[in-house]
Structure formats: structure tokens, C-alpha cells
């Protein structure tokens, strides 16, 4: 490398008594022009590599953004199988009249549902075909009684009369897999009457008695999942038809919620699946709680 000039050399070059030696001029000319071309080459190389990295980084970032924008099931290797749950719309509790509390809150010792009971019905899931006879409105008592076997309908009707039933709202649908669902909400004049009617129909089923079973059911099994729902103030009693059964199986559940009693039934050829049944019961319970 060429030697650099020092502070002791500079006064000698600027002194008037002696002119700068001639050989030093070519040495300076060689040093100064050589550095800039090398710097330009280095800077140009750095610029090219930087541009390449930016392009590659942009492509990578674009790919990442594209993947994160996709649904998980659209990305190969990340798709997950359905666990059998139905796709229900987002649920919202209905608005209450002014100054009226919800059934299990302070100031509502009677556990009264002040909301329109029709608005407390669970909506049908995506892809389901609505039952025109159970369209979310009020239905006659016979619509509810038809769920039971003929031998027990008179007794259930008597129990309804004694319990001062106010009205019944219902919704039904059929999903693409053939599962038929019906939900009946029975509104009584007080929580005491609702519980009295529940005792008539549920206790007979829990004891495997001869009355108050869905039509065609010979034997039943008490379901255990109801204990895990945990909606404060409500009680759930769930059953399924015991094997051997006919071409269809029935699952059903009662939800006791203050002055209102719900009966949810699901029937399907072969076997009534457990997952959508538990999901439906849980969501209807939450709406009533």
C-alpha cells in the first residue's frame, strides 16, 4: 500500500524555501485515482445484492400474507376434519321491555322470561330445511302432544291443563344428513307450575316408566353430558333411545328454565348423532338462561 501523508510532511510541502520534490507528485496521482473506482465497484455490488434481497423478501412476504389470508381448510396439509357440529348463526339474546330483568338476575325472584318466548327459540343451522309447521311461531298444544306416544298423550294433556300453560312456541328443521329436529318452548304462568309439569314428564322417563316417552320409544338411556353444560339457574335432562330400536333413533332433552320448559328432539335414520344433539341442547339452554 502507498504511504499516507502525515502532519510533519505537510509543512515541508508548503514551505516557501524548498519546493516539493518532483517524485512525490506521481505517487499522489496513483493513490488518489485508485480508491474511487474500487469504492464505486463495492457500492454497486452492495446495491445489486440489496435489490435482490428486497425482491426475494417481497416474494416471501407476499406468500406468507397469501397463506394467512386463506382459511385453514384451504391450505394443503392444514385442513381439519369436522367434528360433527352444525353451523349455527351468531346467537343474540332478545331485547327486554324497559326495566325488566333477565330470569336469573337480581330482582327477578319469580324467574320470569319477560322476552317474547318466540325470540328465545334456537334458529336453524346453515343448510337446514325449515319445517313449515314449526316455523318459530306459536303452535297449538296438540303440536306438542304429538311428540308423545298415543297411550300417554291424555295424561300429558291433563298435566298441562293443571299447570296453567300459557302458550307454546316451536321451531323445526331437517339437516342434509336426514336429522329431524324440533324445539318446543312451553311458557307457564309461574316457575312453580313449570316445575310441576316437568316433574310429571321427566321423572317418569328417568325411572323408565311407561308414560311420557317420545312416540315409538320402548326403552331409554339417561345421558350424562347435561351435567357439564353449567348454565346457572337451569336444569337439563337428556335421554336417548336404547338399543335395539327400529329404523330410526330418537334423542330428546328437557331444559327447565324458570317459567319456561323446553323439549328438544332429534330423530335420524340409523342413529341420532350425539354431537349435534349436545350442541343443540347446549345452545338452546344458553338462550333460556
Steps between C-alpha positions, in 0.01 A plus 500: 500500500607860441607700804267775616617854568548606862476835673886524505512459121245774433710800619791387288278492190361849573831661604605778257873434541488158336266386223338163526714223353391391155479123569218546758251633246462176299470306826203715606340467157511121523348493850209737448351365174523135613264523801180638340461227232533232769241678718261529207536129424431406863200733523358367175538140618334583830214671317443199274494256793268729695260517208505122468429456869213747483345312209538163672370639826202651321415168339530319833288757680239486227480123532467520875224759474324289243502195727384686808218652299368153408269297713680219682307237305620656171869444575630153404615309806314726743144389430313360800207262497166615638412369845134476405378831638248701302558856391254715690466874446635735764263494794370811672273532800181689415439848630296529819219744580614807690598438863452123470783270618611172354361185664793411728617844607447708809149640525336209313422255778222346292749399227272644235598530133378846405626463142268368231538123528507470119822701499656252740476215249830379359529584127557225244860425400648571158375272222193380689151486351240666721189313611206709376284380791761602756608834366595680819153620594238388746357153445196320646544270798437200273826574320684433824285204601567329166859441612384243753360154453125478461464307823643791704365809323185529711702490819746762372212719390346479845830600656521800266151610598581471869819701451328806344693497176501842334625419149737285293751624242681261268759472225608200296737413215668215313874501426656348186596180689130435569492604867161645594504748786213657690510749787189583703507773766216478753433818695312462829343757728768445767818308572308279745264377228787447257684286752185306584450408136868414463466258790209331325683430175868480597475288812299238314772478235790497742338204679447324166127513567228432246397862440628819340739350246537614141278313261636155416767488772502175697803544723723796584843590635577808710773718343784635718620801298228722648700531822777683314291776339496714813254779419411659832140462613405233244473121508548261208368143470618318188415154367559274204310202368657176616601220265346308342285756327329519163623663180541835680644609832367785714690729736314754712562742785304726732636835614336640813561877511279696737147533365595331170560137410666397172475163330763434232471186286722363224417198285721343235499183294746251639637704788434847637847651529620613842703809405231710326250396767721616785582819309132578438401435861786711633423800277126490575583482870722808472222697334264415786755581770 
